[in-house]
Amino acid sequence: MTASTTLKLPEKLKARVAQIAKESGRSPHGVMVEAIEREVDRTERYRQFVKDAQAADKAIDAGAKVYSAGEVHTWMERLARDGKAERPKALRK
């Protein structure tokens, strides 16, 4: 189900949206809905990223394992290349 809303756009932005819509064969409405959805998704992902980072920080403070960034990057490169690699050793347990 969709709900109706009104957007008041500056004339220059409205013209830019109309141009993109025309060039892409979409409606201005479709272009705006897609843009809003992308921004909402981006904001939600960013908020989750911050929550995850805060949780990781708390876990480290509580004694979680800590790894060298360089060793983790090397491990990930080996995984990508070979599909198998020994995990790096924790700096702190």
N, C-alpha and C positions, 0 to 999 in steps of 0.2 A: 504494500500500500504506500502511496506517495502522499506527501503533504505539500501544499502550496505555500510559497513564501515570496517576498518581494526583495529584490536587490537594487539599490541605487548605486549605479556605477558612474565614475567620472567618464565624460564623453570619450576621452582618448583611450581608456581601458575598454570601453564598450566597442569602439572601432577596432581595436586590436583583437578582441574576442571574435568579432564578426569576420575579420580577415582570416583568422585561423580556421574558423568554421567553414568559410567558403572554400579555402584551399584544401581542407581535409574532407569535404563532402559531408560534414556533420552540421547539426544545428548549433546555434550559439548556446542554447540551453544545455545540450549534451556536453559541449566544451566546458562550460562552467561547472556542471555537476561532476565531471571527471576531475577537474582541477581541485574542487573542494574535497572530493573523496581522497585524492592523493595527499593533500595537506593534512587532513584528519588522520589518515593512516600514518603519515610521517610523524606527526605529533604523538600519536599513541605509541608508536615504536620507540620514540625518543624517551618518553616517560617510563616505559618498561625498562629501557636500557639504564636509565638513572636508578630505578629501583633495584635492578640486578647488581649494579655497581655498588650501591650502598649496602646491599646484603652481603656482597663479597668482601667489602671493607670490614663489616662487622665480623664476618667469619674469620678473617685474617687476625683481627684483634682478639678473637676468642681462641686462636691457636691453630687455625686451618693451615694446611700445607702451603708453602710458598715456593715458587719456581723462578729460576733465572729466565728473563725474557729471551735472551739469546739462545739458550738451550731449548726453550719451547719452540722458537721459530725454526731452529734446525730440525727438531723433531717433526714439526708439521711439514717441512719441505721433504723430509724423507718419507713421511706417510703419503704425501701427494705423489711422489716419484715412484716409490716401491710398494706402497700399500701396506707395508709393515715397518715398524720401527720401535725400538725399545724406548719406553717412556723416560723422560729425564728424571734425575734424582731430585727430590725435594731439598731445598736449602734449609727449610725448617719444618719439623713435623709437629 
